[in-house]
Amino acid sequence: MTKAVEVDEIGERLVKALKEPHTSESHESFIKAMELTKSYAGSGSVTHYSAVGRMFYELFEMFETGRDPRQK
């Protein structure tokens, strides 16, 4: 699977988790990523607001694929 296809697939899973939270297979990944992102954002460690969104996406990707997103 190419990176572009994989990114599109992760994005589609994220959109589905948002649109259909109770029927999406990605609901658990969404909840885990949201909780960790909220903790990070509330910790005062955020140096730039864009880091919060990026962190959420990378956590969601990690929970969905089981791979560390930093290894790209």
N, C-alpha and C positions, 0 to 999 in steps of 0.2 A: 504494500500500500504506500503510495507516495505521500509526502508531507502535506501537500495541498488537499488531497482527498481526506487525509486523516483530520486535518484542521476543520474542514467542512463538516465531517461526520461529528466531531466533538461539538461544533457550533450547533448542528441540527439537534443533537441530544440535549444541549442546554436549552434551546428554544422550546423543545417538546416538554422538558421538565418545568419550564415556566408556564406554558400554555395548558398543560394537562398534568398538574402536580400529583394527582392521586392515581393516575393510570400509567404514568411514565416509569420505565425501568430505571431511569436515572435519578429518580426522586431522592433516594438515599444519598447519592453522591452530591446532589445539590444541597441538601440539608447539612451534610458534613462540611462542605466547602464554605457555606454561609456562616456556620458557627465559628469556624476557625478564622475566617475573614473578619467577622465582627470583633473577635477577641483581639486580633492584630490591629484593627482600626482604632479600637478603644484603648490600646496600650500606650499610645503616644509615640510609638516608634516610627510612625509613618512620616517620611520626609517630603513626599509629594502625593497629591491626591490620586494621580493616575496609578500609583503603586497598588492601591486597594483593588481596583478593577482587574488589574493584571494578575494579582495574587489570587483573586477569586477564580479566574479562568484557569490558572495553572493548577490550583487545588482540585477544581472540578475535573480537569483532564487527568490528573493523577489518580483520583478515585475511580474514574471511568476505565482507564487503561491499565492501571497498576504500575505504570512507569513513572520515573522521576522526570518531570518536565525540564529540569535543568540539564538533562543529558541530551538535548536536541543538537 
